[in-house]
Amino acid sequence: MQVDFYHLTRDPAEKLVPVLAQKTLDSGQRMLLVSAFAEQQEKLSTALWSAGPTSFLAHELAGKGQDDMQPILISATCDAPNGARYIALTDGEWRDEALGFDRAFFLFTAEQIDNARAAWRLLSAKEGVTPRYWKQDGGRWVQGP
């Protein structure tokens, strides 16, 4: 299982999530976006609606109807009624339930660095889990040491 840590130093989660979601859909997978904050959930939804100049990424907030049909589902929990095998924890809080997915994306800010370090130590010690660290270099994402 791969866990990609994304250190948000310049842009908020709403800027990165559409990129991760598009790559997930392009690979034939579904995605679950998790945030405990309703305000952030709304921002993620808005970002997915305006992902491209002429398109949007189909999604819905959990509990709004037909959760099982959504290619991208935004939720406060790690329950994936849409059958997602990819999960993005967008609020800087690690949840061990993410280990039940094939791939996880953990997004965190400088204020959440202690949570990220604790999660990194925990995951680095787990058999079968490969954590990778990504940081912003200008406008691009580069894999760090």
C-alpha positions in Angstrom: 0.0 0.0 0.0 1.3 3.4 -0.9 0.7 6.6 1.2 1.7 9.9 -0.5 2.3 12.7 2.0 1.7 16.1 0.4 3.1 19.1 2.3 1.0 22.1 1.4 3.4 25.0 1.6 1.9 27.3 -1.0 -1.5 26.1 -2.2 -4.5 24.9 -0.2 -5.8 21.3 -0.5 -8.5 22.6 -2.9 -5.8 23.3 -5.5 -4.2 19.9 -5.3 -7.3 17.7 -4.9 -8.6 18.2 -8.5 -5.2 17.1 -9.9 -5.1 13.9 -7.7 -8.8 13.2 -8.5 -8.3 13.5 -12.2 -5.3 11.1 -12.1 -7.3 8.7 -10.0 -10.2 8.7 -12.5 -7.7 8.4 -15.4 -6.4 5.2 -13.8 -9.9 3.8 -13.7 -10.3 4.2 -9.9 -12.8 5.9 -7.7 -11.8 8.3 -4.9 -13.0 9.2 -1.4 -12.1 12.7 -0.2 -12.2 13.0 3.6 -12.4 16.2 5.7 -14.0 16.6 9.1 -14.8 20.2 8.2 -18.0 21.1 6.3 -16.5 24.3 5.1 -13.5 22.5 3.5 -15.9 19.9 2.0 -17.7 22.7 0.3 -14.4 24.2 -1.0 -13.4 20.8 -2.3 -16.7 20.5 -4.1 -16.3 23.9 -5.7 -12.8 23.1 -6.8 -14.0 19.9 -8.5 -16.8 21.8 -10.3 -14.2 24.2 -11.7 -11.4 21.7 -12.3 -11.0 22.6 -16.0 -12.0 25.4 -18.2 -14.7 23.4 -20.0 -15.3 20.5 -17.6 -15.8 19.4 -14.0 -15.0 16.2 -12.1 -18.3 14.4 -11.2 -18.7 14.1 -7.5 -21.1 14.5 -4.6 -21.1 15.2 -0.8 -21.8 12.0 1.1 -25.4 11.6 2.1 -26.8 13.8 -0.7 -28.0 10.9 -2.7 -26.6 8.0 -4.8 -23.3 7.8 -2.9 -22.7 4.4 -4.5 -22.7 5.9 -8.0 -20.2 8.7 -7.4 -16.7 8.5 -9.0 -15.6 11.0 -6.3 -17.3 11.2 -2.9 -16.6 13.8 -0.3 -17.2 12.7 3.2 -16.3 13.3 6.9 -15.6 9.6 7.4 -13.5 6.9 5.7 -16.6 4.9 4.8 -16.6 4.5 1.0 -20.1 3.5 -0.3 -18.9 4.4 -3.8 -16.4 1.5 -3.7 -13.4 3.9 -3.8 -10.0 2.2 -3.4 -8.1 5.6 -3.3 -8.6 8.0 -0.4 -7.4 11.5 0.2 -7.2 12.8 3.8 -7.5 16.5 3.1 -7.8 18.0 6.5 -4.3 17.1 7.9 -5.6 14.4 10.2 -4.3 10.8 9.7 -6.9 8.1 10.1 -5.8 4.4 10.3 -8.9 3.4 8.3 -7.1 4.8 5.3 -4.9 1.6 5.4 -7.9 -0.4 4.2 -7.6 1.4 0.8 -5.1 0.6 -2.0 -3.6 4.0 -2.0 -3.8 7.0 0.3 -3.0 10.7 -0.1 -2.3 12.6 3.1 -2.4 16.4 2.7 -1.1 18.6 5.5 0.0 22.2 6.1 2.9 23.6 8.1 0.6 23.9 11.1 -0.1 20.2 10.9 3.5 19.0 10.6 3.5 17.3 14.0 0.6 15.1 12.9 2.3 14.3 9.6 5.6 13.3 11.4 3.7 11.1 13.8 1.8 9.4 10.9 5.1 9.0 8.9 6.8 7.3 11.8 3.8 5.0 12.3 3.5 4.1 8.7 7.2 3.6 8.1 7.2 0.9 10.7 4.3 -1.0 9.1 4.9 -4.0 6.9 3.6 -3.5 3.4 3.2 0.3 3.6 5.3 2.6 1.5 5.2 6.3 2.5 6.4 8.9 0.0 6.9 12.6 0.7 6.0 15.3 -1.8 6.7 19.1 -1.5 5.9 22.1 -3.6 8.8 23.5 -5.6 7.4 26.7 -7.1 4.3 25.5 -8.9 5.3 21.8 -9.2 5.3 18.9 -6.9 8.6 17.0 -6.4 9.3 13.9 -4.4 11.4 14.7 -1.4 13.9 12.6 0.6 
